[in-house]
Amino acid sequence: MLKKFRGGFLLFFGYLLSPLCWWNDLFFNLPIAYFFGYLCSLISPSLLWPSSIAGYWLSNVAGILLMQIGALDIIQTQERNWQKELWTGVLSSTVYTIAIVVLVQLKILDTPNL
């Protein structure tokens, strides 16, 4: 029972960090990304924006991984292979990111002008 509760919590928290939640950026991902960029900018001020972008991507990847781990906690009863799950999550998140970049580059998805 505790494992299913933990899985539900991880699934919910992962959803809040994932790109599947449309309103999460303002409240979760952008502050996390800015904080990550700020920490990296203490090393070199020119790292603020690149590190913020990397932090944003990492927070989305973490959300997808947490969702995957939480869902597996809820539905899976057998022994788990953490290394395989981690690589599957990172690979699926990377494929998702590449797909979004390709759609933006092909002008299928529109981005706001900043």
Secondary structure, 3 states (H helix, E strand, C coil): CHHHHHHHHHHHHHHHHCCCCCCHHHHHHHHHHHHHHHHHHCCCHHHHHHHHHHHHHHHHHHHHHHHHHHHHHHHCCCCCCHHHHHHHHHHHHHHHHHHHHHHHHCCCCCCCCC
